[in-house]
Amino acid sequence: MTSQTPSVLVNAHNHNAENPLWHQQHGLVYWTDIPNGRLFRYDPTPKNAAKDYEQIYTGEPVGGFTIQADGSLLLLKTNGTVETWREGKVTSVVEEIAEVKGTRFNDAIADPEGRVFSGTMAKDNIKGRLYRIDPDGSIQEILQGLLVPNGMGFSLDYRYFYLTDSDQHAIFRFDYDRATGHISNQQSLIKIPTDKGVPDGMTVDSEGYIWSARWNGSAVYRYSPEGQEVLRIDLPTPKVSCVAFGGADYHQLLISTAREGQAIAKDNEAGELFHLRVAFTGQPELLSRIGL
């Protein structure tokens, strides 16, 4: 366990802050408040000492998003809707996916070739699925049988693809073919005991170690590429939703949290965006190239 304690970066008061991403081109932190259908961004430079943040979008819930190579955002929303966002202008990429109407995308990641992976949540008689969106805008269903597909990542050599399923309390590892975007050979790499919270969003650092946020676990965990726990960073609020690296040198850990179901009077830091400078280094986000 580390003796360091994350501090509040942005008093966001979000219902469920998720997917903090450092936008290298803009020098800004972006994130989504999923249930309220809002996107935000924050400028962490010293001139912004007041720690104000800006709401840049409101509408259908955005379950995940990526940064495009041209600096725009790719939004993955309800009913399989995919859109690009550029300074308030929204352009449709995929209107909807019939098989997932009534549910939504949850988390997303670009791969090194500019494709995008994103899962849709199981709901009632709708199966949870993993989709891959190719640069030409075509969409491929590549995995079924998921419950709450969540955080994703890649090994440093791009041999492996990682996928979290929160309701299965597991982080899975797949063989990954960079040339085709194909995944295979699903294996359970990290299994979380049901009394230790739920694995949520994740990232991979410059040493290939996996960082996983722990919903109802009040912490962020660091795991070796072999799946061994090596570090825990505690948070002052239980619903820790996602973790990412940012800042110009990628030594800032960005951690989102939720106030969903919390007794706010007793837990007034729930739903805030936290940060912590660490000795470890993250990696720049892979950029999507959908429609570019």
Contacts in CASP RR format, 6 or more apart in sequence:
PFRMAT RR
TARGET T0000
AUTHOR 0000-0000-0000
METHOD contacts of the structure
MODEL  1
MTSQTPSVLVNAHNHNAENPLWHQQHGLVYWTDIPNGRLFRYDPTPKNAA
KDYEQIYTGEPVGGFTIQADGSLLLLKTNGTVETWREGKVTSVVEEIAEV
KGTRFNDAIADPEGRVFSGTMAKDNIKGRLYRIDPDGSIQEILQGLLVPN
GMGFSLDYRYFYLTDSDQHAIFRFDYDRATGHISNQQSLIKIPTDKGVPD
GMTVDSEGYIWSARWNGSAVYRYSPEGQEVLRIDLPTPKVSCVAFGGADY
HQLLISTAREGQAIAKDNEAGELFHLRVAFTGQPELLSRIGL
1 231 0 8 1.000
1 232 0 8 1.000
1 233 0 8 1.000
1 234 0 8 1.000
2 231 0 8 1.000
2 232 0 8 1.000
2 233 0 8 1.000
4 233 0 8 1.000
4 276 0 8 1.000
4 278 0 8 1.000
5 234 0 8 1.000
5 236 0 8 1.000
5 276 0 8 1.000
6 233 0 8 1.000
6 235 0 8 1.000
6 253 0 8 1.000
6 255 0 8 1.000
6 274 0 8 1.000
6 275 0 8 1.000
6 276 0 8 1.000
7 274 0 8 1.000
7 275 0 8 1.000
7 276 0 8 1.000
8 269 0 8 1.000
8 272 0 8 1.000
8 273 0 8 1.000
8 274 0 8 1.000
9 29 0 8 1.000
9 42 0 8 1.000
9 44 0 8 1.000
9 51 0 8 1.000
9 254 0 8 1.000
9 272 0 8 1.000
9 273 0 8 1.000
9 274 0 8 1.000
9 275 0 8 1.000
10 29 0 8 1.000
10 40 0 8 1.000
10 42 0 8 1.000
10 51 0 8 1.000
10 53 0 8 1.000
10 272 0 8 1.000
10 273 0 8 1.000
11 51 0 8 1.000
11 272 0 8 1.000
12 31 0 8 1.000
12 33 0 8 1.000
12 40 0 8 1.000
12 53 0 8 1.000
12 271 0 8 1.000
12 272 0 8 1.000
12 273 0 8 1.000
13 259 0 8 1.000
13 271 0 8 1.000
13 272 0 8 1.000
14 31 0 8 1.000
14 33 0 8 1.000
14 36 0 8 1.000
14 38 0 8 1.000
14 40 0 8 1.000
14 256 0 8 1.000
14 258 0 8 1.000
14 259 0 8 1.000
14 271 0 8 1.000
14 272 0 8 1.000
14 273 0 8 1.000
15 33 0 8 1.000
15 34 0 8 1.000
15 35 0 8 1.000
15 36 0 8 1.000
15 258 0 8 1.000
15 259 0 8 1.000
15 260 0 8 1.000
15 271 0 8 1.000
16 33 0 8 1.000
16 34 0 8 1.000
16 35 0 8 1.000
16 36 0 8 1.000
16 239 0 8 1.000
16 241 0 8 1.000
16 258 0 8 1.000
16 259 0 8 1.000
16 260 0 8 1.000
16 271 0 8 1.000
17 31 0 8 1.000
17 32 0 8 1.000
17 33 0 8 1.000
17 241 0 8 1.000
17 242 0 8 1.000
17 256 0 8 1.000
17 257 0 8 1.000
17 258 0 8 1.000
17 271 0 8 1.000
17 272 0 8 1.000
17 273 0 8 1.000
18 31 0 8 1.000
18 32 0 8 1.000
18 33 0 8 1.000
18 34 0 8 1.000
18 63 0 8 1.000
18 64 0 8 1.000
18 107 0 8 1.000
18 201 0 8 1.000
18 241 0 8 1.000
18 242 0 8 1.000
18 256 0 8 1.000
18 258 0 8 1.000
19 30 0 8 1.000
19 31 0 8 1.000
19 32 0 8 1.000
19 63 0 8 1.000
19 64 0 8 1.000
19 65 0 8 1.000
19 107 0 8 1.000
19 108 0 8 1.000
19 201 0 8 1.000
19 242 0 8 1.000
19 244 0 8 1.000
19 256 0 8 1.000
20 29 0 8 1.000
20 30 0 8 1.000
20 31 0 8 1.000
20 242 0 8 1.000
20 243 0 8 1.000
20 244 0 8 1.000
20 254 0 8 1.000
20 255 0 8 1.000
20 256 0 8 1.000
20 273 0 8 1.000
21 29 0 8 1.000
21 30 0 8 1.000
21 31 0 8 1.000
21 65 0 8 1.000
21 66 0 8 1.000
21 67 0 8 1.000
21 244 0 8 1.000
21 285 0 8 1.000
22 28 0 8 1.000
22 29 0 8 1.000
22 244 0 8 1.000
22 245 0 8 1.000
22 246 0 8 1.000
22 247 0 8 1.000
22 250 0 8 1.000
22 252 0 8 1.000
22 254 0 8 1.000
22 284 0 8 1.000
22 285 0 8 1.000
23 29 0 8 1.000
23 30 0 8 1.000
23 41 0 8 1.000
23 67 0 8 1.000
23 71 0 8 1.000
23 285 0 8 1.000
24 67 0 8 1.000
24 284 0 8 1.000
24 285 0 8 1.000
25 67 0 8 1.000
25 71 0 8 1.000
26 41 0 8 1.000
26 71 0 8 1.000
27 43 0 8 1.000
27 44 0 8 1.000
27 45 0 8 1.000
27 247 0 8 1.000
27 248 0 8 1.000
28 41 0 8 1.000
28 42 0 8 1.000
28 43 0 8 1.000
28 44 0 8 1.000
29 41 0 8 1.000
29 42 0 8 1.000
29 44 0 8 1.000
29 246 0 8 1.000
29 254 0 8 1.000
29 273 0 8 1.000
30 39 0 8 1.000
30 40 0 8 1.000
30 41 0 8 1.000
30 56 0 8 1.000
30 65 0 8 1.000
30 67 0 8 1.000
30 73 0 8 1.000
31 39 0 8 1.000
31 40 0 8 1.000
31 41 0 8 1.000
31 256 0 8 1.000
31 273 0 8 1.000
32 38 0 8 1.000
32 39 0 8 1.000
32 40 0 8 1.000
32 61 0 8 1.000
32 62 0 8 1.000
32 63 0 8 1.000
32 64 0 8 1.000
32 65 0 8 1.000
33 39 0 8 1.000
33 40 0 8 1.000
34 61 0 8 1.000
34 62 0 8 1.000
34 63 0 8 1.000
35 61 0 8 1.000
35 260 0 8 1.000
36 58 0 8 1.000
36 61 0 8 1.000
37 57 0 8 1.000
37 58 0 8 1.000
37 59 0 8 1.000
37 60 0 8 1.000
37 61 0 8 1.000
37 62 0 8 1.000
38 55 0 8 1.000
38 57 0 8 1.000
38 58 0 8 1.000
38 59 0 8 1.000
39 55 0 8 1.000
39 56 0 8 1.000
39 57 0 8 1.000
39 58 0 8 1.000
39 62 0 8 1.000
39 65 0 8 1.000
39 73 0 8 1.000
39 75 0 8 1.000
39 85 0 8 1.000
40 53 0 8 1.000
40 54 0 8 1.000
40 55 0 8 1.000
40 56 0 8 1.000
41 53 0 8 1.000
41 54 0 8 1.000
41 56 0 8 1.000
42 48 0 8 1.000
42 51 0 8 1.000
42 52 0 8 1.000
42 53 0 8 1.000
42 54 0 8 1.000
42 273 0 8 1.000
44 247 0 8 1.000
44 252 0 8 1.000
56 85 0 8 1.000
56 88 0 8 1.000
57 75 0 8 1.000
57 85 0 8 1.000
57 88 0 8 1.000
57 90 0 8 1.000
60 77 0 8 1.000
60 78 0 8 1.000
60 81 0 8 1.000
61 77 0 8 1.000
61 78 0 8 1.000
61 104 0 8 1.000
62 75 0 8 1.000
62 76 0 8 1.000
62 77 0 8 1.000
63 76 0 8 1.000
63 77 0 8 1.000
63 104 0 8 1.000
63 105 0 8 1.000
63 106 0 8 1.000
63 107 0 8 1.000
63 108 0 8 1.000
64 75 0 8 1.000
64 76 0 8 1.000
64 105 0 8 1.000
64 106 0 8 1.000
64 107 0 8 1.000
64 108 0 8 1.000
64 118 0 8 1.000
65 73 0 8 1.000
65 74 0 8 1.000
65 75 0 8 1.000
65 76 0 8 1.000
65 85 0 8 1.000
65 108 0 8 1.000
66 73 0 8 1.000
66 74 0 8 1.000
66 108 0 8 1.000
66 109 0 8 1.000
66 110 0 8 1.000
66 116 0 8 1.000
66 285 0 8 1.000
66 286 0 8 1.000
66 287 0 8 1.000
66 288 0 8 1.000
67 73 0 8 1.000
67 74 0 8 1.000
67 110 0 8 1.000
67 285 0 8 1.000
67 287 0 8 1.000
67 288 0 8 1.000
68 74 0 8 1.000
68 84 0 8 1.000
68 287 0 8 1.000
68 288 0 8 1.000
68 289 0 8 1.000
68 290 0 8 1.000
68 292 0 8 1.000
69 114 0 8 1.000
69 287 0 8 1.000
69 288 0 8 1.000
69 289 0 8 1.000
69 292 0 8 1.000
70 86 0 8 1.000
70 292 0 8 1.000
71 86 0 8 1.000
71 287 0 8 1.000
72 84 0 8 1.000
72 85 0 8 1.000
72 86 0 8 1.000
73 84 0 8 1.000
73 85 0 8 1.000
73 86 0 8 1.000
74 82 0 8 1.000
74 83 0 8 1.000
74 84 0 8 1.000
74 85 0 8 1.000
74 93 0 8 1.000
74 108 0 8 1.000
74 116 0 8 1.000
74 288 0 8 1.000
74 290 0 8 1.000
75 82 0 8 1.000
75 83 0 8 1.000
75 84 0 8 1.000
75 85 0 8 1.000
75 90 0 8 1.000
76 82 0 8 1.000
76 105 0 8 1.000
76 108 0 8 1.000
76 116 0 8 1.000
76 118 0 8 1.000
77 83 0 8 1.000
77 104 0 8 1.000
77 105 0 8 1.000
78 102 0 8 1.000
78 103 0 8 1.000
78 104 0 8 1.000
78 105 0 8 1.000
79 96 0 8 1.000
79 97 0 8 1.000
79 100 0 8 1.000
79 101 0 8 1.000
79 102 0 8 1.000
79 103 0 8 1.000
79 104 0 8 1.000
80 94 0 8 1.000
80 96 0 8 1.000
80 97 0 8 1.000
80 100 0 8 1.000
80 101 0 8 1.000
80 104 0 8 1.000
80 105 0 8 1.000
80 120 0 8 1.000
81 92 0 8 1.000
81 94 0 8 1.000
81 95 0 8 1.000
81 96 0 8 1.000
82 92 0 8 1.000
82 93 0 8 1.000
82 94 0 8 1.000
82 105 0 8 1.000
82 133 0 8 1.000
82 139 0 8 1.000
82 290 0 8 1.000
83 90 0 8 1.000
83 91 0 8 1.000
83 92 0 8 1.000
83 93 0 8 1.000
84 90 0 8 1.000
84 91 0 8 1.000
84 93 0 8 1.000
84 290 0 8 1.000
93 133 0 8 1.000
93 137 0 8 1.000
93 290 0 8 1.000
93 291 0 8 1.000
94 133 0 8 1.000
94 137 0 8 1.000
94 139 0 8 1.000
97 120 0 8 1.000
97 131 0 8 1.000
97 139 0 8 1.000
99 126 0 8 1.000
99 127 0 8 1.000
99 129 0 8 1.000
99 141 0 8 1.000
100 120 0 8 1.000
100 126 0 8 1.000
100 128 0 8 1.000
100 129 0 8 1.000
102 123 0 8 1.000
102 126 0 8 1.000
103 120 0 8 1.000
103 121 0 8 1.000
103 122 0 8 1.000
103 123 0 8 1.000
103 126 0 8 1.000
103 128 0 8 1.000
104 120 0 8 1.000
104 121 0 8 1.000
105 118 0 8 1.000
105 119 0 8 1.000
105 120 0 8 1.000
105 131 0 8 1.000
106 118 0 8 1.000
106 119 0 8 1.000
106 120 0 8 1.000
106 121 0 8 1.000
106 148 0 8 1.000
106 149 0 8 1.000
106 150 0 8 1.000
107 118 0 8 1.000
107 119 0 8 1.000
107 149 0 8 1.000
107 150 0 8 1.000
107 151 0 8 1.000
107 152 0 8 1.000
107 201 0 8 1.000
107 242 0 8 1.000
108 116 0 8 1.000
108 117 0 8 1.000
108 118 0 8 1.000
108 119 0 8 1.000
108 152 0 8 1.000
109 116 0 8 1.000
109 117 0 8 1.000
109 118 0 8 1.000
109 151 0 8 1.000
109 152 0 8 1.000
109 153 0 8 1.000
109 154 0 8 1.000
109 286 0 8 1.000
110 116 0 8 1.000
110 117 0 8 1.000
110 285 0 8 1.000
110 286 0 8 1.000
110 287 0 8 1.000
110 288 0 8 1.000
110 289 0 8 1.000
111 117 0 8 1.000
111 154 0 8 1.000
111 178 0 8 1.000
111 181 0 8 1.000
111 286 0 8 1.000
112 154 0 8 1.000
112 158 0 8 1.000
112 178 0 8 1.000
112 286 0 8 1.000
113 135 0 8 1.000
113 178 0 8 1.000
113 181 0 8 1.000
113 289 0 8 1.000
114 135 0 8 1.000
114 286 0 8 1.000
114 287 0 8 1.000
114 288 0 8 1.000
114 289 0 8 1.000
114 290 0 8 1.000
115 132 0 8 1.000
115 133 0 8 1.000
115 134 0 8 1.000
115 135 0 8 1.000
115 181 0 8 1.000
115 288 0 8 1.000
115 289 0 8 1.000
116 132 0 8 1.000
116 133 0 8 1.000
116 288 0 8 1.000
116 290 0 8 1.000
117 130 0 8 1.000
117 131 0 8 1.000
117 132 0 8 1.000
117 133 0 8 1.000
117 152 0 8 1.000
117 161 0 8 1.000
117 163 0 8 1.000
118 130 0 8 1.000
118 131 0 8 1.000
118 133 0 8 1.000
118 149 0 8 1.000
119 128 0 8 1.000
119 129 0 8 1.000
119 130 0 8 1.000
119 131 0 8 1.000
119 146 0 8 1.000
119 149 0 8 1.000
120 126 0 8 1.000
120 128 0 8 1.000
120 129 0 8 1.000
120 130 0 8 1.000
120 131 0 8 1.000
120 149 0 8 1.000
121 128 0 8 1.000
121 147 0 8 1.000
121 148 0 8 1.000
121 149 0 8 1.000
122 128 0 8 1.000
122 145 0 8 1.000
122 146 0 8 1.000
122 147 0 8 1.000
122 148 0 8 1.000
122 167 0 8 1.000
127 144 0 8 1.000
127 145 0 8 1.000
127 146 0 8 1.000
128 144 0 8 1.000
128 145 0 8 1.000
128 146 0 8 1.000
128 147 0 8 1.000
128 149 0 8 1.000
129 141 0 8 1.000
129 143 0 8 1.000
129 144 0 8 1.000
129 145 0 8 1.000
129 146 0 8 1.000
129 149 0 8 1.000
130 141 0 8 1.000
130 142 0 8 1.000
130 143 0 8 1.000
130 146 0 8 1.000
130 149 0 8 1.000
130 163 0 8 1.000
131 139 0 8 1.000
131 140 0 8 1.000
131 141 0 8 1.000
131 142 0 8 1.000
132 139 0 8 1.000
132 140 0 8 1.000
132 142 0 8 1.000
132 181 0 8 1.000
133 139 0 8 1.000
133 140 0 8 1.000
133 288 0 8 1.000
133 290 0 8 1.000
134 140 0 8 1.000
134 290 0 8 1.000
135 289 0 8 1.000
135 290 0 8 1.000
135 291 0 8 1.000
135 292 0 8 1.000
136 291 0 8 1.000
137 290 0 8 1.000
137 291 0 8 1.000
142 182 0 8 1.000
142 183 0 8 1.000
143 163 0 8 1.000
143 183 0 8 1.000
143 186 0 8 1.000
146 165 0 8 1.000
146 168 0 8 1.000
147 165 0 8 1.000
147 166 0 8 1.000
147 167 0 8 1.000
147 168 0 8 1.000
148 165 0 8 1.000
148 166 0 8 1.000
148 167 0 8 1.000
149 163 0 8 1.000
149 164 0 8 1.000
149 165 0 8 1.000
150 163 0 8 1.000
150 164 0 8 1.000
150 165 0 8 1.000
150 166 0 8 1.000
150 199 0 8 1.000
150 200 0 8 1.000
150 201 0 8 1.000
150 202 0 8 1.000
151 162 0 8 1.000
151 163 0 8 1.000
151 164 0 8 1.000
151 199 0 8 1.000
151 200 0 8 1.000
151 201 0 8 1.000
151 202 0 8 1.000
151 212 0 8 1.000
151 242 0 8 1.000
152 161 0 8 1.000
152 162 0 8 1.000
152 163 0 8 1.000
152 164 0 8 1.000
152 202 0 8 1.000
153 161 0 8 1.000
153 162 0 8 1.000
153 163 0 8 1.000
153 202 0 8 1.000
153 203 0 8 1.000
153 204 0 8 1.000
153 210 0 8 1.000
154 160 0 8 1.000
154 161 0 8 1.000
154 162 0 8 1.000
154 176 0 8 1.000
154 204 0 8 1.000
154 286 0 8 1.000
155 161 0 8 1.000
155 162 0 8 1.000
155 176 0 8 1.000
155 204 0 8 1.000
155 208 0 8 1.000
155 225 0 8 1.000
156 204 0 8 1.000
156 206 0 8 1.000
156 207 0 8 1.000
156 208 0 8 1.000
158 176 0 8 1.000
158 178 0 8 1.000
159 175 0 8 1.000
159 176 0 8 1.000
160 173 0 8 1.000
160 174 0 8 1.000
160 175 0 8 1.000
160 176 0 8 1.000
161 173 0 8 1.000
161 174 0 8 1.000
161 175 0 8 1.000
161 176 0 8 1.000
161 183 0 8 1.000
162 171 0 8 1.000
162 172 0 8 1.000
162 173 0 8 1.000
162 174 0 8 1.000
162 189 0 8 1.000
162 202 0 8 1.000
162 204 0 8 1.000
162 210 0 8 1.000
163 171 0 8 1.000
163 172 0 8 1.000
163 174 0 8 1.000
164 170 0 8 1.000
164 171 0 8 1.000
164 172 0 8 1.000
164 199 0 8 1.000
164 200 0 8 1.000
164 201 0 8 1.000
164 202 0 8 1.000
164 212 0 8 1.000
165 172 0 8 1.000
166 198 0 8 1.000
166 199 0 8 1.000
166 200 0 8 1.000
166 215 0 8 1.000
167 198 0 8 1.000
169 191 0 8 1.000
169 192 0 8 1.000
169 193 0 8 1.000
169 194 0 8 1.000
169 197 0 8 1.000
169 198 0 8 1.000
169 199 0 8 1.000
170 188 0 8 1.000
170 189 0 8 1.000
170 190 0 8 1.000
170 191 0 8 1.000
170 192 0 8 1.000
170 199 0 8 1.000
171 188 0 8 1.000
171 189 0 8 1.000
171 190 0 8 1.000
171 192 0 8 1.000
171 199 0 8 1.000
171 202 0 8 1.000
171 210 0 8 1.000
171 212 0 8 1.000
171 223 0 8 1.000
172 186 0 8 1.000
172 187 0 8 1.000
172 188 0 8 1.000
172 189 0 8 1.000
173 186 0 8 1.000
173 187 0 8 1.000
173 188 0 8 1.000
173 189 0 8 1.000
174 183 0 8 1.000
174 184 0 8 1.000
174 185 0 8 1.000
174 186 0 8 1.000
174 187 0 8 1.000
175 183 0 8 1.000
175 184 0 8 1.000
175 185 0 8 1.000
176 182 0 8 1.000
176 183 0 8 1.000
177 183 0 8 1.000
177 184 0 8 1.000
189 227 0 8 1.000
190 199 0 8 1.000
190 210 0 8 1.000
190 212 0 8 1.000
190 223 0 8 1.000
190 227 0 8 1.000
192 198 0 8 1.000
192 199 0 8 1.000
192 214 0 8 1.000
196 214 0 8 1.000
196 217 0 8 1.000
197 214 0 8 1.000
197 215 0 8 1.000
197 216 0 8 1.000
197 217 0 8 1.000
198 214 0 8 1.000
198 215 0 8 1.000
198 216 0 8 1.000
198 217 0 8 1.000
199 212 0 8 1.000
199 213 0 8 1.000
199 214 0 8 1.000
199 215 0 8 1.000
200 212 0 8 1.000
200 213 0 8 1.000
200 214 0 8 1.000
200 215 0 8 1.000
200 240 0 8 1.000
200 241 0 8 1.000
200 242 0 8 1.000
201 212 0 8 1.000
201 213 0 8 1.000
201 241 0 8 1.000
201 242 0 8 1.000
201 243 0 8 1.000
202 210 0 8 1.000
202 211 0 8 1.000
202 212 0 8 1.000
202 213 0 8 1.000
202 242 0 8 1.000
202 243 0 8 1.000
203 210 0 8 1.000
203 211 0 8 1.000
203 243 0 8 1.000
203 244 0 8 1.000
203 245 0 8 1.000
203 282 0 8 1.000
204 210 0 8 1.000
204 211 0 8 1.000
204 283 0 8 1.000
205 211 0 8 1.000
205 222 0 8 1.000
205 245 0 8 1.000
205 280 0 8 1.000
205 281 0 8 1.000
205 282 0 8 1.000
205 283 0 8 1.000
206 250 0 8 1.000
206 280 0 8 1.000
206 281 0 8 1.000
206 282 0 8 1.000
206 283 0 8 1.000
207 280 0 8 1.000
207 281 0 8 1.000
208 225 0 8 1.000
209 222 0 8 1.000
209 223 0 8 1.000
209 224 0 8 1.000
209 225 0 8 1.000
209 230 0 8 1.000
209 280 0 8 1.000
210 222 0 8 1.000
210 223 0 8 1.000
210 224 0 8 1.000
210 225 0 8 1.000
210 227 0 8 1.000
211 220 0 8 1.000
211 221 0 8 1.000
211 222 0 8 1.000
211 223 0 8 1.000
211 243 0 8 1.000
211 253 0 8 1.000
212 220 0 8 1.000
212 221 0 8 1.000
212 223 0 8 1.000
212 243 0 8 1.000
213 220 0 8 1.000
213 240 0 8 1.000
213 241 0 8 1.000
213 242 0 8 1.000
213 243 0 8 1.000
213 255 0 8 1.000
213 256 0 8 1.000
214 220 0 8 1.000
214 221 0 8 1.000
214 240 0 8 1.000
215 238 0 8 1.000
215 239 0 8 1.000
215 240 0 8 1.000
215 241 0 8 1.000
215 258 0 8 1.000
216 238 0 8 1.000
216 239 0 8 1.000
217 238 0 8 1.000
217 240 0 8 1.000
218 234 0 8 1.000
218 235 0 8 1.000
218 236 0 8 1.000
218 237 0 8 1.000
218 238 0 8 1.000
218 240 0 8 1.000
219 232 0 8 1.000
219 233 0 8 1.000
219 234 0 8 1.000
219 235 0 8 1.000
219 240 0 8 1.000
220 232 0 8 1.000
220 233 0 8 1.000
220 235 0 8 1.000
220 240 0 8 1.000
220 243 0 8 1.000
220 253 0 8 1.000
220 255 0 8 1.000
221 229 0 8 1.000
221 231 0 8 1.000
221 232 0 8 1.000
221 233 0 8 1.000
222 229 0 8 1.000
222 230 0 8 1.000
222 231 0 8 1.000
222 232 0 8 1.000
222 233 0 8 1.000
222 280 0 8 1.000
223 229 0 8 1.000
223 230 0 8 1.000
224 230 0 8 1.000
233 253 0 8 1.000
233 276 0 8 1.000
235 255 0 8 1.000
235 257 0 8 1.000
235 274 0 8 1.000
236 267 0 8 1.000
236 269 0 8 1.000
237 257 0 8 1.000
237 259 0 8 1.000
237 262 0 8 1.000
237 267 0 8 1.000
237 269 0 8 1.000
237 270 0 8 1.000
237 271 0 8 1.000
237 272 0 8 1.000
238 262 0 8 1.000
238 267 0 8 1.000
238 270 0 8 1.000
239 257 0 8 1.000
239 258 0 8 1.000
239 259 0 8 1.000
239 260 0 8 1.000
239 262 0 8 1.000
239 270 0 8 1.000
239 271 0 8 1.000
240 255 0 8 1.000
240 256 0 8 1.000
240 257 0 8 1.000
241 256 0 8 1.000
241 257 0 8 1.000
241 258 0 8 1.000
242 255 0 8 1.000
242 256 0 8 1.000
243 253 0 8 1.000
243 254 0 8 1.000
243 255 0 8 1.000
243 256 0 8 1.000
244 253 0 8 1.000
244 254 0 8 1.000
244 285 0 8 1.000
245 251 0 8 1.000
245 252 0 8 1.000
245 253 0 8 1.000
245 254 0 8 1.000
245 280 0 8 1.000
245 281 0 8 1.000
245 282 0 8 1.000
245 283 0 8 1.000
246 252 0 8 1.000
246 253 0 8 1.000
246 254 0 8 1.000
246 282 0 8 1.000
249 281 0 8 1.000
250 281 0 8 1.000
250 282 0 8 1.000
250 283 0 8 1.000
250 284 0 8 1.000
251 277 0 8 1.000
251 278 0 8 1.000
251 279 0 8 1.000
251 280 0 8 1.000
251 281 0 8 1.000
251 282 0 8 1.000
252 275 0 8 1.000
252 276 0 8 1.000
252 277 0 8 1.000
252 278 0 8 1.000
253 275 0 8 1.000
253 276 0 8 1.000
253 277 0 8 1.000
253 278 0 8 1.000
254 273 0 8 1.000
254 274 0 8 1.000
254 275 0 8 1.000
255 273 0 8 1.000
255 274 0 8 1.000
255 275 0 8 1.000
255 276 0 8 1.000
256 271 0 8 1.000
256 273 0 8 1.000
256 274 0 8 1.000
257 269 0 8 1.000
257 270 0 8 1.000
257 271 0 8 1.000
257 272 0 8 1.000
257 273 0 8 1.000
257 274 0 8 1.000
258 270 0 8 1.000
258 271 0 8 1.000
259 267 0 8 1.000
259 270 0 8 1.000
259 271 0 8 1.000
262 270 0 8 1.000
264 270 0 8 1.000
END
